[in-house]
Amino acid sequence: MSQRKLSLLMILCSLVGGVIGFVVGEVILSQLSTELPQWLLMGLYFGQYALFVGVMCLVAEMISPRLNGHGWKQRYVGASWKMLVPSTLVMVGVAAMLLQLLYGFSYQRASSTDNIVMLLDTSDSMKVSDPNNQLFQAASDVVRKMDNDMQIAVITFNDRTEVLQPLVQLSDQNVKDTVIAKLQNHPGPSGGTQIEKALQTALEQLQAAQQLNPSSTVVLMSDGYSNVDLQKAMEPYKQANMHIHTVGMSQVDADGTYLLKRIAEETGGTYFNVDHAEELSGIFGQIYDMSRQDRNLVSERTGATSDSTFFAIIRVVGMLIIGGLLGLALGLIFDNRHLAKSFTIGGAVAGLLAGLLLESALTSTDWLDTTIRLLACALMAVVMTLFTVFIPASTSGGQISFKSRIGLGKRSSERMLESGNRTSKRFDS
């Protein structure tokens, strides 16, 4: 007989498993995001999340078999443990990989290539901040690694600005060598610092090339401070939905640091602090990787597709599928078709809610995005296990374990063989 049931212990344990999966997932994102392709990263993220939720739900039912019954606990726990990894880590992980490939795929070629405008401080204070000229070496290094479809412009600034390299596509090695030669032969540091002039010059470069759009990124590096009318300077970039990433040396005073952080925050960019000039190459490389990073299901979507309804739908539907498969995985673990139905529907609803939360609330603020992912992971775990209240489950008739299937198969074969022998004897007689 089917009936609606509620296991508070499973809800609690599922929540604990979801939080553990979230913590491990955040470690994966922070440590491997630049090492692994996005499809593999998302496969690991959701695969291990499903594994931890499955483990904790299985533990909860072993402690108090309220949903699956004491018969399951006595006879089929071993089979459930055997199904744990294939049903969660493998099934959900592979599905997440495929969904990430779908989400990250470029369905149409953008009308313009990606653009980076580098604003490099050459004020007199850089003689102290960067005595070995690491800034321009770092810029040269990142130009070497850029893809051929990239466009780059380089602007130096002190108390005036100079367009060292107008916006140009790095179509082949000869073009890259030309840009690198200009970087390595730049004039030495001198003069003061005028950041607002540099931002205006970058704006003019992009407007002249008709590239003032989300596919363009500005990288501003400075070790000084200047008066900037932020509202006036930032408004064109904000209207174009462009990011400005800022890099500051540790010697920058408090006002300078605050200014660079504000510029990044106003445009959804990231501020990087540099303790030693030797770190600049790694920072510039990281910024370049960010600008070229593929979309993934649990991070903010930036660039030309940031406001895309098409990709918003793919993300939400993808999370719905992942949630549904997580519920199905629990049904396979417990080998109960009634629970499988309940958890699958609940998981799909939970995935839908988590997808809507991710799509509507993710930003470029690290701590806020981390909080949103935590809420999404907790939401998926709790809502899924709550659905046994709405969809009836049964501890009899619904459960046919793998062992019992094997046993039934053997008994059926034996009966058929025995019947055949009796028939053969009658014909012989």
MIMI-406808 format. One record per residue (C-alpha): residue in three letters; x, y, z. Coordinates in pm, whole numbers, padded with zeros to 5 digits, always signed. Layout:
# MIMI-406808
ALAXYZ...
# end
This chain:
# MIMI-406808
MET+00000+00000+00000SER+00138+00338-00103GLN+00150+00620+00146ARG+00308+00960+00188LYS+00607+00956+00421LEU+00860+01200+00561SER+01208+01119+00684LEU+01346+01418+00870LEU+01674+01233+00918MET+01713+01186+00542ILE+01634+01554+00478LEU+01899+01654+00731CYS+02157+01406+00602SER+02088+01505+00241LEU+02148+01868+00337VAL+02477+01772+00505GLY+02579+01578+00195GLY+02491+01874-00025VAL+02702+02110+00187ILE+02997+01868+00178GLY+02959+01840-00200PHE+02949+02219-00224VAL+03272+02258-00023VAL+03455+01997-00233GLY+03312+02157-00547GLU+03444+02499-00451VAL+03791+02350-00399ILE+03766+02195-00747LEU+03662+02530-00898SER+03939+02726-00728GLN+04219+02477-00787LEU+04136+02328-01127SER+03939+02594-01317THR+04243+02695-01522GLU+04382+02341-01550LEU+04082+02144-01678PRO+03836+02202-01962GLN+03499+02324-01844TRP+03312+02006-01938LEU+03540+01793-01721LEU+03532+02050-01440MET+03150+02042-01430GLY+03148+01664-01448LEU+03367+01647-01138TYR+03168+01920-00963PHE+02828+01757-00997GLY+02950+01397-00988GLN+03111+01431-00646TYR+02816+01640-00525ALA+02575+01361-00617LEU+02807+01107-00452PHE+02809+01287-00117VAL+02431+01341-00123GLY+02384+00972-00207VAL+02617+00858+00071MET+02440+01065+00334CYS+02092+00959+00219LEU+02200+00596+00229VAL+02341+00641+00578ALA+02016+00806+00691GLU+01804+00516+00565MET+02038+00262+00723ILE+01998+00436+01059SER+01622+00474+01027PRO+01469+00292+00725ARG+01151+00495+00729LEU+01110+00523+00351ASN+01240+00191+00219GLY+01145-00039+00506HIS+01325-00280+00737GLY+01320-00552+00471TRP+01553-00344+00257LYS+01784-00283+00552GLN+01801-00654+00635ARG+01852-00789+00284TYR+01963-00531+00028VAL+02195-00275+00189GLY+02499-00437+00028ALA+02349-00404-00320SER+02268-00039-00249TRP+02631+00037-00162LYS+02740-00132-00487MET+02504+00092-00685LEU+02620+00412-00512VAL+02916+00514-00729PRO+02771+00410-01069SER+02441+00586-00996THR+02584+00911-00860LEU+02944+00989-00948VAL+02933+00820-01288MET+02577+00879-01412VAL+02531+01234-01283GLY+02893+01326-01361VAL+02872+01211-01723ALA+02537+01388-01767ALA+02688+01711-01629MET+02978+01681-01874LEU+02738+01653-02168LEU+02521+01938-02045GLN+02827+02159-01996LEU+02939+02083-02352LEU+02594+02194-02468TYR+02605+02508-02253GLY+02962+02602-02344PHE+02930+02541-02718SER+02949+02849-02943TYR+02641+02823-03162GLN+02729+03116-03381ARG+03043+03304-03466ALA+03052+03645-03304SER+03052+03938-03544SER+03370+04070-03387THR+03671+03912-03226ASP+03760+03954-02859ASN+03957+04266-02775ILE+04193+04355-02492VAL+04312+04710-02427MET+04610+04729-02192LEU+04665+05052-01997LEU+05018+05049-01854ASP+05144+05299-01599THR+05477+05459-01694SER+05482+05728-01425ASP+05803+05812-01243SER+05705+05604-00937MET+05734+05286-01146LYS+06113+05320-01118VAL+06069+05209-00756SER+05770+04976-00799ASP+05913+04799-01104PRO+06289+04860-01125ASN+06349+04560-01355ASN+06078+04652-01606GLN+05866+04344-01531LEU+05546+04522-01638PHE+05629+04532-02008GLN+05783+04185-01995ALA+05453+04057-01851ALA+05261+04231-02128SER+05492+04072-02387ASP+05438+03728-02233VAL+05061+03753-02253VAL+05075+03871-02616ARG+05276+03557-02700LYS+05004+03329-02561MET+04707+03510-02716ASP+04498+03335-02979ASN+04512+03457-03338ASP+04152+03583-03330MET+04234+03832-03052GLN+04274+04205-03103ILE+04496+04408-02872ALA+04576+04772-02812VAL+04846+04903-02577ILE+04828+05248-02420THR+05091+05386-02185PHE+05016+05672-01949ASN+05180+05904-01700ASP+05067+06267-01698ARG+04978+06214-02064THR+04878+05912-02274GLU+05043+05746-02571VAL+04889+05483-02798LEU+05187+05250-02816GLN+04991+05002-03029PRO+04654+05081-03192LEU+04396+04800-03189VAL+04527+04523-03411GLN+04437+04160-03469LEU+04713+03914-03376SER+04653+03719-03693ASP+05000+03567-03718GLN+05339+03555-03549ASN+05472+03853-03742VAL+05202+04077-03596LYS+05274+03945-03246ASP+05647+04008-03291THR+05575+04367-03397VAL+05361+04432-03088ILE+05619+04269-02859ALA+05898+04481-03011LYS+05701+04798-02933LEU+05650+04681-02575GLN+06017+04606-02525ASN+06132+04939-02675HIS+05896+05169-02487PRO+06025+05492-02325GLY+06125+05471-01958PRO+05913+05591-01664SER+05864+05964-01609GLY+05602+06215-01503GLY+05287+06181-01293THR+04976+05963-01311GLN+04656+06045-01500ILE+04428+05741-01491GLU+04118+05920-01620LYS+04303+06029-01935ALA+04412+05669-01993LEU+04054+05543-01959GLN+03932+05809-02201THR+04199+05718-02457ALA+04103+05350-02434LEU+03740+05449-02488GLU+03832+05649-02798GLN+04031+05358-02940LEU+03741+05118-02900GLN+03486+05366-03036ALA+03701+05437-03340ALA+03722+05063-03413GLN+03351+05016-03331GLN+03448+04765-03062LEU+03288+04928-02758ASN+03090+04615-02667PRO+03093+04322-02419SER+03353+04135-02622SER+03613+04397-02524THR+03810+04407-02197VAL+04032+04677-02047VAL+04327+04588-01822LEU+04449+04884-01614MET+04778+04856-01424SER+04896+05139-01199ASP+05097+05200-00884GLY+04963+05550-00823TYR+04657+05762-00759SER+04487+06041-00948ASN+04157+06223-00926VAL+03895+06044-01136ASP+03531+06138-01192LEU+03415+05778-01163GLN+03057+05839-01273LYS+03166+06018-01589ALA+03458+05784-01667MET+03274+05457-01598GLU+02936+05530-01756PRO+03033+05449-02120TYR+03195+05122-02011LYS+02894+05026-01800GLN+02654+05103-02085ALA+02862+04881-02313ASN+02865+04607-02046MET+03245+04602-02055HIS+03474+04479-01777ILE+03777+04672-01653HIS+04023+04457-01459THR+04267+04652-01244VAL+04611+04561-01114GLY+04774+04753-00828MET+05118+04728-00675SER+05141+04675-00299GLN+05316+05011-00267VAL+05001+05191-00377ASP+04862+05407-00097ALA+04514+05348+00044ASP+04353+05600-00190GLY+04513+05439-00494THR+04405+05091-00389TYR+04050+05210-00323LEU+04034+05381-00664LEU+04147+05071-00855LYS+03902+04851-00662ARG+03617+05093-00734ILE+03697+05099-01107ALA+03688+04718-01118GLU+03371+04691-00909GLU+03186+04955-01112THR+03230+04754-01431GLY+03209+04400-01292GLY+03583+04348-01328THR+03836+04209-01080TYR+04104+04387-00878PHE+04441+04213-00841ASN+04699+04318-00585VAL+05065+04257-00668ASP+05321+04232-00389HIS+05621+04204-00622ALA+05663+04309-00983GLU+05769+03953-01073GLU+05406+03846-01016LEU+05277+04064-01300SER+05328+03801-01569GLY+05114+03549-01382ILE+04845+03809-01311PHE+04824+03919-01674GLY+04805+03555-01782GLN+04524+03495-01534ILE+04329+03795-01663TYR+04368+03670-02020ASP+04246+03323-01921MET+03944+03485-01752SER+03857+03678-02065ARG+03872+03361-02275GLN+03723+03123-02018ASP+03431+02913-02137ARG+03092+02946-01976ASN+03017+02698-01701LEU+02690+02602-01534VAL+02770+02739-01186SER+02947+03069-01263GLU+02835+03406-01393ARG+02801+03427-01769THR+02998+03724-01901GLY+03076+03883-02234ALA+02848+03893-02536THR+02622+03616-02399SER+02577+03764-02050ASP+02215+03863-02121SER+02137+03577-02360THR+01793+03422-02303PHE+01904+03120-02505PHE+02192+03037-02270ALA+01978+03121-01966ILE+01731+02854-02075ILE+02008+02600-02137ARG+02150+02658-01789VAL+01812+02625-01616VAL+01711+02317-01816GLY+02054+02167-01755MET+02017+02208-01380LEU+01666+02059-01401ILE+01808+01750-01573ILE+02094+01719-01323GLY+01847+01745-01034GLY+01620+01484-01188LEU+01908+01244-01245LEU+02023+01295-00887GLY+01677+01186-00771LEU+01681+00891-01009ALA+02021+00792-00870LEU+01871+00768-00521GLY+01588+00555-00658LEU+01843+00319-00815ILE+02043+00304-00493PHE+01735+00207-00290ASP+01603-00009-00577ASN+01248+00116-00520ARG+01040+00238-00813HIS+00809+00444-00591LEU+01103+00627-00432ALA+01263+00665-00774LYS+00949+00842-00899SER+00930+01066-00591PHE+01299+01157-00585THR+01320+01210-00963ILE+01027+01452-00972GLY+01151+01623-00656GLY+01502+01643-00796ALA+01378+01797-01120VAL+01184+02063-00929ALA+01487+02124-00705GLY+01715+02152-01009LEU+01476+02397-01171LEU+01475+02617-00861ALA+01855+02595-00831GLY+01896+02685-01199LEU+01671+02988-01165LEU+01866+03097-00857LEU+02201+03065-01034GLU+02078+03241-01345SER+01924+03536-01160ALA+02165+03592-00871LEU+02522+03519-00986THR+02747+03826-01006SER+03117+03902-01039THR+03155+03924-00660ASP+03337+03613-00539TRP+03186+03588-00191LEU+02834+03645-00322ASP+02870+03387-00600THR+03001+03137-00345THR+02696+03203-00126ILE+02460+03158-00422ARG+02618+02822-00512LEU+02587+02711-00149LEU+02217+02799-00149ALA+02167+02619-00482CYS+02339+02303-00356ALA+02139+02307-00032LEU+01816+02372-00220MET+01868+02073-00451ALA+01940+01837-00162VAL+01650+01942+00060VAL+01368+01990-00193MET+01440+01651-00355THR+01403+01457-00029LEU+01091+01652+00070PHE+00894+01514-00223THR+00814+01185-00049VAL+00551+01396+00132PHE+00376+01479-00198ILE+00423+01154-00393PRO+00326+00827-00221ALA+00597+00566-00162SER+00566+00199-00074THR+00785-00045+00115SER+00614-00341-00051GLY+00555-00411-00414GLY+00780-00132-00525GLN+01109-00289-00428ILE+01262-00560-00639SER+01626-00591-00548PHE+01902-00699-00780LYS+01958-01007-00567SER+01588-01097-00575ARG+01582-01049-00952ILE+01869-01292-00986GLY+01693-01533-00750LEU+01367-01508-00940GLY+01552-01570-01265LYS+01717-01882-01128ARG+01392-02021-00986SER+01210-01950-01310SER+01479-02133-01509GLU+01468-02427-01272ARG+01090-02450-01301MET+01108-02436-01680LEU+01375-02706-01686GLU+01178-02924-01448SER+00862-02881-01657GLY+01055-02970-01971ASN+01187-03288-01812ARG+00838-03399-01713THR+00709-03332-02063SER+00998-03528-02213LYS+00922-03824-01990ARG+00556-03827-02095PHE+00655-03832-02461ASP+00903-04115-02397SER+00641-04325-02224
# end
